[in-house]
Amino acid sequence: MQYVRRNLALYLTNRVNSFVIAPAILLMVAVIMIIIALIIGIRTGLPLPPEVSDGFKYNQAIFWAIPGFLISHGALTANRGFAGSLAFGSTRHNFWAGTALGFVITSLVVVAVGLVLLAIESATGYGVGVSYLTVTAMDNGNPLIVAISLFLMCLMSLFAGMGFGGIYRAAGVI
């Protein structure tokens, strides 16, 4: 367990990538949705009329915004940390276990920020009547569905990236 903690600490040394960027992407997509709503509101009036606001219920930005960064983060984690981990006396098993714990922590941070944004959106609609997390695909903002969806999306993206990074580490450029 000692080496698993060391590998977790190795993963957590890059705090910006682990804790800041993915939640910042969530926030930035919310800002972009508000800007889009304001641009549409120039023509239709603010707050958005119900027929326009209902169109945002089919928005899929949440599903496309975060995975790209997290896949690259997972790949870079496998490539950057693996050799150092082995050089410090760890095993492959301990590296994967410690990094997996780091991925869970990163996913939980994204879920926490997502739930805060969901609460703000549910209470205010960001002042313009836009839907970002209260979309149909997430059961119109059911907090449990949003939390599970964000958590699984983050974990799957990070592990997919780590898989790609592991393949690259083992096979090199093909």
Secondary structure as UniProt FT lines:
FT   HELIX           2..12
FT   HELIX           16..20
FT   HELIX           21..44
FT   HELIX           50..55
FT   HELIX           56..58
FT   HELIX           61..65
FT   HELIX           67..87
FT   TURN            88..89
FT   HELIX           92..124
FT   HELIX           125..127
FT   TURN            128..129
FT   HELIX           136..138
FT   TURN            139..141
FT   HELIX           143..171
//
